[in-house]
Amino acid sequence: MKNDFFSVITGSGCYIPTLKVPNDHFLENIFFDRDGLRLTKANPDIISQFEKITGITERRYVTDDLMASDIGYFAAQEALRSSSVDQESLDYIIVAHNFGDIPASNCRSGLVPSLASRIKNRLQIHNPSTVCLDLPFGCAGWLQGVIQSDIFIRCGAAKRVLVIGAETLSRVCDPHDRDSMIYADGAGAVIVERVQSDRPVGILSHVVKSYTDELAYVLQMGRSYNPDYDDGATFLKMNGRKLYESVLKTVPATVKESIQTASLSIGDIDKILIHQANEKMNEAILSHLFHLYGRKDHPEDIMPMSISLLGNSSVATLPTLFDLIAKGNFGKHTFTAGSNIVFASLGAGINMNALVYKLPE
């Protein structure tokens, strides 16, 4: 049989910040609604309801001395170590993020130079042909970076790509917005390499969508909900209800399309890794997906979830979850050689993507 080229993950790494922030950290916060009215419900009740919906009991924040490029560098180092590749042989470094480097001291985004350039400099890679590319694509950015690396590899433009997702959402949180309890910090990275195989392996398919008609501003930057807090700063804001409703209409269909494009069915999928945004939403996505196949139930362990302890770290949730499972550091969840994994994510835009990946045997 003819040998073809495929894109395979040959190494992974992540950085989980050291600062644990449990839900009771927010007991003293003063919360307002989007109209600037103080919430009358007691904070313990707000937090209890939040935990029930999102599944989050704690999240991780970076310490004041670190920024997104720092933790992206840590994850990249680990990915390079685990792959044993020569870092000078990288064709691209793709860094997915949305807010750049934000110092703890002033909370203003730093985007020049690019985070990819900062990380390449920190790694001391001297090869000028290692191209640095930043990718802002909402929370779907890291998976889009993997998709871009596959496109580069398949068209012959690259043989080896480092894809990083790094974010410090704790520095764009409005302390007066209860939605800010969702957000967290973190970084994850993978090495995607070109391999030759007589059977399909690695990335089998991917599908990307952008729904910008009425959903473009479901996530956006805005002033604090506290009308007395006005220093010119803007914070990440989300229309959670509209986002939830649109996700259930679009994400399961996008995932199904990616599975069909890979000439597989839902019964061929062993693990589904969905961006860790909201536990109840992810459970609903999974149920809707199986419903599209005429299935009322699904395997108990098919969808690993890390959000309860790590929160929503945007572009970092998927590579972190993948790395933890790949290295046997996520409880009973493991990857089996030859099995099929689905990755799916969505983010500001609204951008969403799904990818089917076959683990090498």
Secondary structure as UniProt FT lines:
FT   STRAND          4..15
FT   STRAND          19..22
FT   HELIX           23..26
FT   TURN            27..28
FT   TURN            34..35
FT   HELIX           43..54
FT   STRAND          58..61
FT   TURN            64..65
FT   HELIX           68..83
FT   HELIX           87..89
FT   STRAND          92..96
FT   TURN            104..106
FT   HELIX           115..123
FT   TURN            128..129
FT   STRAND          131..135
FT   HELIX           138..140
FT   HELIX           141..154
FT   TURN            155..156
FT   STRAND          160..168
FT   HELIX           169..172
FT   TURN            175..176
FT   HELIX           178..182
FT   STRAND          185..197
FT   STRAND          202..210
FT   TURN            216..217
FT   STRAND          219..222
FT   TURN            227..228
FT   STRAND          235..238
FT   HELIX           240..261
FT   TURN            262..263
FT   HELIX           266..268
FT   STRAND          271..274
FT   HELIX           279..292
FT   TURN            293..294
FT   TURN            300..301
FT   HELIX           307..310
FT   HELIX           314..316
FT   HELIX           317..326
FT   TURN            327..328
FT   TURN            331..332
FT   TURN            337..338
FT   STRAND          340..347
FT   TURN            348..350
FT   STRAND          351..358
//
